[in-house]
Amino acid sequence: MMVPAEKELRTVLAQFAQARIEHDVCPTGRSSRVLEDVTYTLCVMTASRTVEQALSTADLLMEQYRADREGMARAAETLAA
């Protein structure tokens, strides 16, 4: 799987959340299509077959991004010392 850039993954997760909320509050044909589209995009980005798998994979990726940032910050502190 190609790993998506953090910014792109965050953007799609935000779009998914917004689409999910809009569809839950006032379901229409349009809100259903938007939700389907963003769910598809999220699944493709995370190489997942279901939205549940995609969200789980996205959580793991976001945790990895955080850990990578912390590691780089520690390395920078070590170099500065």
TORPALO-476650 format. One line per field, with one value per residue (C-alpha): residue in three letters; x, y, z. Coordinates in nm, 2 decimals. Layout:
<pts>
resn	(ALA	...)
u	(X	...)
v	(Y	...)
w	(Z	...)
</pts>
This chain:
<pts>
resn	(MET	MET	VAL	PRO	ALA	GLU	LYS	GLU	LEU	ARG	THR	VAL	LEU	ALA	GLN	PHE	ALA	GLN	ALA	ARG	ILE	GLU	HIS	ASP	VAL	CYS	PRO	THR	GLY	ARG	SER	SER	ARG	VAL	LEU	GLU	ASP	VAL	THR	TYR	THR	LEU	CYS	VAL	MET	THR	ALA	SER	ARG	THR	VAL	GLU	GLN	ALA	LEU	SER	THR	ALA	ASP	LEU	LEU	MET	GLU	GLN	TYR	ARG	ALA	ASP	ARG	GLU	GLY	MET	ALA	ARG	ALA	ALA	GLU	THR	LEU	ALA	ALA)
u	(0.00	0.12	0.10	-0.10	0.04	-0.08	-0.24	-0.43	-0.55	-0.66	-0.85	-1.04	-1.11	-1.26	-1.47	-1.59	-1.69	-1.87	-2.05	-2.15	-2.29	-2.48	-2.63	-2.73	-2.90	-3.08	-3.04	-3.09	-2.98	-2.71	-2.58	-2.58	-2.37	-2.13	-2.09	-2.04	-1.78	-1.57	-1.60	-1.47	-1.18	-1.10	-1.10	-0.87	-0.63	-0.61	-0.63	-0.94	-1.25	-1.49	-1.53	-1.46	-1.12	-1.04	-1.11	-0.90	-0.61	-0.64	-0.61	-0.30	-0.15	-0.23	-0.06	0.25	0.26	0.25	0.53	0.74	0.70	0.80	1.10	1.22	1.17	1.39	1.65	1.65	1.69	1.98	2.15	2.10	2.25)
v	(0.00	0.35	0.55	0.87	1.20	1.31	1.63	1.44	1.17	1.44	1.62	1.30	1.21	1.56	1.52	1.18	1.32	1.61	1.39	1.14	1.41	1.58	1.25	1.15	1.48	1.52	1.22	1.30	1.15	1.41	1.35	0.97	1.02	1.25	1.00	0.72	0.91	1.01	0.66	0.52	0.77	0.68	0.31	0.35	0.57	0.31	0.00	-0.12	-0.29	-0.15	0.18	0.02	-0.11	0.22	0.41	0.16	0.19	0.57	0.57	0.36	0.59	0.90	0.74	0.66	1.02	1.14	0.90	1.00	1.37	1.30	1.10	1.38	1.64	1.42	1.39	1.76	1.82	1.58	1.75	2.09	1.98)
w	(0.00	-0.08	0.23	0.19	0.30	0.64	0.52	0.25	0.50	0.74	0.47	0.36	0.73	0.78	0.46	0.58	0.92	0.76	0.50	0.77	1.00	0.71	0.59	0.95	1.02	0.69	0.45	0.09	-0.24	-0.26	0.09	0.02	-0.30	-0.12	0.16	-0.08	-0.27	0.03	0.18	-0.15	-0.14	0.22	0.14	-0.16	0.04	0.31	0.08	0.27	0.17	0.43	0.60	0.94	0.81	0.65	0.97	1.17	0.92	0.92	1.30	1.28	1.02	1.22	1.52	1.31	1.18	1.54	1.65	1.35	1.45	1.81	1.69	1.46	1.74	1.98	1.71	1.66	2.03	2.04	1.75	1.91	2.24)
</pts>
